[in-house]
């Protein structure tokens, strides 16, 4: 099957470059508005560079460890290995490592800086809840995150958002601007306001927008890889219902891995829905079912019935 599928990438290299430019522009604007305090910018540049390097280079180990996941052999999970081997072969990519996380909350994620250092992880809950066809749809989605180089983009977004947020918090507590600006009042006040409130919010919104876009892309590309978008739609329906009834405990580890997962692992209420890194499940399912209908009409088959969120 190798050669029948083409990885598009969705210009994620360009997106990462633009993200770098936007984030550093925000940092420089904050620095200028607050009077260019000596030493402050250098500290956060170092933090950003180190954070980006660690997040990217060790992303697989960090995510796997945060979920207490364990590697499984082909003898332990033959069906899982069969699905992953088929999909990676179809994409013409190396076989990733496979892990299982010991939690009843249904979810899955992929990580790794590139396809040669990739890993896919399923929770025990998702393996218990979904059938083989739905698992295949989920794994197609997750593998495309690696093949589209989403991990680099998300690592950069996370690191840069952290820099801006911490810079804003430090200015909120310690003040901004040099002595002349603080005496004048206006410029220093504006700088602190922008830094402590608007900049962290803007950084979070940029990260959220990129994360939501990549989920739509992985849904589409993963469904083309499997040839079965309806299976992923069905899986998302079950995962959403299961995550509501068995939400994942919110620890430092699970929160750091949450953006990588196929669906929000926590029970989203109120404003948390607005700032979720995942797009609304109903929208994703609608897109997938439209894609399924288009595929079936092209093949002259009966259109699939839409999945329903419980």
Secondary structure, 3 states (H helix, E strand, C coil): CCCCCCCCHHHHHHHHHHHHHHHHHHHHHHHHHCCCCCCHHHHHHHHHHHHHHHHHHCHHHHHHHHCCCEECCCCCCHHHHHHHHHHHHHHCCCCCEEEEECCCCCCEEEECCCHHHCEEEEEHHHHHHCCHHHHHHHHHHHHHHHHCCHHHHHHHHHHHHHHHHHHHHHHHHHCCCCHHHHHHCHHHHHHHHHHHHHHHHHHHHHHHHHHHHHHHHHHHHHHHHHCCHHHHHHHHHHHHHHHHHCCCCCCHHHHHHHCCECCCCCCCCCHHHHCCCCCCHHHHHHHHHHHHHHHHHHCCCCCCCCCCCC
